[in-house]
Amino acid sequence: MKKLSKRYALYIGRFQPFHRGHIWCIKKIINEGNNVCIAVMDIHNLEPKNNPYTFEEVYKMITDLMSEELKTGEIIITKIPAINSVNYGRDVGYKLIEHKPPEDIKKISATKIRNS
């Protein structure tokens, strides 16, 4: 197994549902040598129409699909409240990184998955 950073890359989302696009991004981050803290927004009760899955259901989806990464410590999962922005002050020792997926991954729509 490759040596990963002791710090974590934070990956925030609703994951409604957790799908292969999310997996692609997480595995890309891991392959770049980082552990990943998957921060699941607990948003179901606040906006159930577009967020039909509870935190517990999302947690199970992630653990079912990424059990090996959980076992190795490459990922951890945490619950966070509904977030409307990510803010930081001056140079605080981390970067903001956008991962641009290939076209087949970019086309994935959680809304379409929920409606199918």
QUILIN-V96305 format. One record per residue. RES is the residue in one letter. OMEGA is omega in whole degrees, -180 to 180 (* if undefined). D_CENTER is the distance of its C-alpha to the mean C-alpha in Angstrom with 1 decimal. Layout:
res->RES omega->OMEGA d_center->D_CENTER
res->RES omega->OMEGA d_center->D_CENTER
This chain:
res->M omega->-180 d_center->21.7
res->K omega->178 d_center->20.9
res->K omega->-180 d_center->21.0
res->L omega->176 d_center->17.8
res->S omega->175 d_center->17.8
res->K omega->176 d_center->18.3
res->R omega->-178 d_center->16.0
res->Y omega->168 d_center->12.2
res->A omega->-179 d_center->10.0
res->L omega->179 d_center->7.9
res->Y omega->-175 d_center->4.5
res->I omega->175 d_center->5.2
res->G omega->174 d_center->5.3
res->R omega->178 d_center->7.9
res->F omega->-173 d_center->6.9
res->Q omega->10 d_center->10.7
res->P omega->172 d_center->10.8
res->F omega->-174 d_center->8.0
res->H omega->-174 d_center->9.8
res->R omega->174 d_center->10.9
res->G omega->176 d_center->9.6
res->H omega->180 d_center->6.0
res->I omega->179 d_center->7.9
res->W omega->-177 d_center->10.0
res->C omega->180 d_center->7.9
res->I omega->180 d_center->6.8
res->K omega->176 d_center->10.4
res->K omega->179 d_center->11.8
res->I omega->178 d_center->10.6
res->I omega->-180 d_center->12.1
res->N omega->175 d_center->15.1
res->E omega->175 d_center->15.7
res->G omega->-179 d_center->16.4
res->N omega->165 d_center->13.6
res->N omega->-178 d_center->11.9
res->V omega->171 d_center->8.2
res->C omega->179 d_center->7.6
res->I omega->-178 d_center->4.4
res->A omega->-176 d_center->6.2
res->V omega->178 d_center->6.8
res->M omega->177 d_center->9.6
res->D omega->-169 d_center->12.8
res->I omega->-175 d_center->14.3
res->H omega->-177 d_center->16.1
res->N omega->-179 d_center->19.4
res->L omega->-177 d_center->19.4
res->E omega->-174 d_center->18.8
res->P omega->-177 d_center->19.2
res->K omega->-179 d_center->20.4
res->N omega->-178 d_center->17.2
res->N omega->-173 d_center->15.0
res->P omega->-176 d_center->16.9
res->Y omega->176 d_center->14.6
res->T omega->176 d_center->14.9
res->F omega->-178 d_center->12.5
res->E omega->178 d_center->14.4
res->E omega->177 d_center->14.1
res->V omega->179 d_center->10.3
res->Y omega->180 d_center->10.5
res->K omega->178 d_center->13.2
res->M omega->-178 d_center->11.4
res->I omega->-178 d_center->8.8
res->T omega->178 d_center->11.9
res->D omega->-175 d_center->14.1
res->L omega->-176 d_center->12.3
res->M omega->-176 d_center->11.3
res->S omega->180 d_center->14.3
res->E omega->-180 d_center->15.7
res->E omega->175 d_center->12.9
res->L omega->-179 d_center->13.0
res->K omega->-177 d_center->16.8
res->T omega->-178 d_center->17.0
res->G omega->179 d_center->15.0
res->E omega->175 d_center->12.7
res->I omega->166 d_center->9.7
res->I omega->-179 d_center->10.0
res->I omega->178 d_center->8.5
res->T omega->178 d_center->9.9
res->K omega->176 d_center->11.0
res->I omega->177 d_center->11.7
res->P omega->176 d_center->14.2
res->A omega->-176 d_center->13.9
res->I omega->175 d_center->13.6
res->N omega->174 d_center->15.9
res->S omega->175 d_center->15.7
res->V omega->-174 d_center->14.6
res->N omega->173 d_center->17.9
res->Y omega->-180 d_center->19.5
res->G omega->-179 d_center->23.1
res->R omega->-179 d_center->25.0
res->D omega->-175 d_center->23.9
res->V omega->174 d_center->21.9
res->G omega->174 d_center->21.0
res->Y omega->-176 d_center->17.6
res->K omega->167 d_center->16.7
res->L omega->-173 d_center->14.7
res->I omega->174 d_center->13.5
res->E omega->177 d_center->12.8
res->H omega->-178 d_center->12.1
res->K omega->-177 d_center->14.4
res->P omega->173 d_center->14.1
res->P omega->-174 d_center->17.3
res->E omega->-177 d_center->19.0
res->D omega->178 d_center->18.3
res->I omega->-179 d_center->14.6
res->K omega->-177 d_center->15.1
res->K omega->-178 d_center->17.2
res->I omega->180 d_center->14.6
res->S omega->178 d_center->14.7
res->A omega->178 d_center->13.1
res->T omega->179 d_center->16.4
res->K omega->179 d_center->18.5
res->I omega->-180 d_center->16.7
res->R omega->-177 d_center->17.4
res->N omega->-179 d_center->20.9
res->S omega->* d_center->21.9
